[in-house]
Amino acid sequence: MKKGFTISVITAVLCIICICLIFHCFDGNKSEKDNIFRTNQKKIEILQDGSWTDFEIKGVNMGTGYPGLFPNEFGISEETYARWFNLIGEMNANTIRVYKIQSPWFYKAFAQYNETHENKIYLVQGVDFSEDLMFSEENLLNPKQKNKVFQETKKTVDALHGENITFDTDTGKMCYYSNDVSDYVLGYVLGVEWDEMFVDYVCRFNEGIAPYQGAYISSRQEANAVEIFFSQWGDYLLKYEDETYGTQKLLSFANWPETDPLVNEVSPKQSVASATENTEAFIDLENLQLSDKVKSGMFASYNVYPYFPASLQYGKYTEYIDDEGNRNPYRKYLMELVDHHSCPVVITEYGVPASRSPAYKDVWRNLSQGGNNETEQGIALLEMYEDIQKAGCAGGMVFTWQDEWFKRSWNEKSLSNPDGRASWSNAQSIEQFYGLLAFEPGDGKTENYPDGKISEWSKEDVVLENNDTKLSMKSDEKYIYFMVQGLSDIKSGNSINLALDVLPNAGTTYTKNLDFAIPVDFLIQINAEKGSKLLVHDDSDLAVYSIAIKNKSAAVTDIYKKAEELMLPLKNNTHTFHVVSRASGSVNDFLLNEKPLENVGMLKHGNANPNSENYDSNADYCINGDIVEVRIPWSLLNFYDPSKCMVIDDYHKNDFNIKGLKIEEIYAAAYYDNQESVTDFGTYKLKGWKKPQFHERLKKSYYMLQKAFGDD
């Protein structure tokens, strides 16, 4: 009885609290508020000291990714957000963009920052659009579907005004938004990067639909169905916020080159792969019209990167020479966007990742998707920032603030465990390293960097000792490390090699007049003069799987045929090794034999210690006297999920399907070029982890942007 009574009392108290909160939330604050931002032709203006002045957006995007957590888990603390906002302010940025409703503690820390700092940081708030709706067969203009979008919009507006309660179905937590940050909201960007086939589908499904006439936004006669939906969506937001809270913010809709309103010409070969050919996949905000009730304004939002799409590499924009005498298709494209629109144009995403290997390449200025160290990332950001300014844009926002471990790139996503991605940092995933803030593995006290210093190595790390040569191994959430000591002739043209047995029931016991005591899957060749590389045995090659394929289709057959033409191994029982490779470019590039593969197994010499004057964030190995330090990304050794000690099982026996297999150890040996056999192998025991250890570190690119933003 007592237990039941206690539960009843607790339930009643919780109900009373919820009712009070609900009444508080829906009470609304209808007092008039000043609109501090407006558009004036192609400029954004801010109200300061009673007068309107030009405002250039110098911003940064911020996601919700954090090591060990997926973005829907809201795992970033208020203290972390407070520290980040301070760092962003110190970078001289004035704007943060988020993609959807953040956690309550994001807005609490954001409000506190602006209440205690003279130079404010303003918010561009995204309103999410469900991916399920994007790829469903439902009609977007169906009232039921529109209502889902409008309800998300209402929740977002209420949250910014501190008047929202949300039940998080993922965590089971009640999120109470009590901090009113609306005074610091610059505007909204509605939606996501729209799939071009989705846009085409909506337009064809609703062909002939009448234009929308709203109180705040209407669509012009020539508007397509998606633009008509945008006018309804924007009208709902402006009307709701104005009537409920007495304020208006700037408004925009997400867009990108795949659905822009410009006519982009590409080479005949590239047009073969064009998904938008003969479609209505374009979105033009010029087909939306604001009424006199709108006192804020609208800006055009575009996410634009220099390496994508094909029109920036092969089309008409490549003929443009900028005022510095450089071929600059990126700037020319931005100039055409600005010329097209009567409202301000904001580049809501720009950037390149500081990742180890590239995927899409920029052939004109080397502003590629990856393959940049942190200094090269900073140089690229400064060049794009200058392009944005000189093209006449109203500002831009760097993608992105923090690295995000949970993300996967198109050429790696089939090669890792979807449920474990947030627990480790995949050095081969380009999508993880766009950030200005790095999450380094380890606690920050004992760091593993190939830098020629061995203070972090101990006798417990030694796995093999043979004569005067020692082989040591260790690992963390990003790499597996090797240190070979005692090779006095490494710089005289001789190579030191490592043989690895990683995968059970795979590999070979001999190759090129060399015998191994056990089957070997990988070879690491270190040569100071001829270059160094990671080699994989044919049985264990995964190059063909780095093509982004969601499921088996007719395209898979074509890729297998192309793999055979390129002499990629699809059969086992061979005894050869070759440099580890991954796909570069798109699936269509691969089928057209255009830059199909990148030799990601080529190892780069340098100093990987951030505290070094000659720091190179992409250095793979370092030689110092008789010491060689090497680090290899887990994924290049076919690990499916290192946190769970899982590798990719032999796909030959699994009908070419990727499956994880748990292992307990790796066997390794060190040998010279002139040896005929390798008999002694050391054992490295894998440990795995439940929660990753990590620490924050600002990249070189952060400090470069800090100076550029501050000089303006």
Helices and strands as residue ranges (DSSP letters): H 2-25, E 37-40, E 43-48, E 51-54, E 57-61, G 71-73, H 78-90, E 95-98, H 104-116, E 122-127, H 131-134, H 143-160, E 164-168, E 173-177, G 182-184, E 185-190, H 196-205, E 217-219, H 225-245, E 250-253, G 257-259, H 268-271, G 285-287, E 288-290, E 300-303, H 311-314, G 316-319, H 329-340, E 345-350, H 374-390, E 395-398, G 413-415, G 421-423, G 430-433, E 437-441, G 459-461, E 462-466, E 469-475, E 479-485, G 490-492, E 496-501, E 508-511, E 514-520, E 522-526, E 532-537, G 538-540, G 543-546, H 554-565, E 577-579, E 582-583, H 587-591, E 597-598, E 602-603, E 621-624, E 627-633, G 634-637, E 639-641, G 642-644, E 646-648, G 651-654, E 660-662, E 665-672, E 677-678, E 682-685, E 694-698, H 700-711
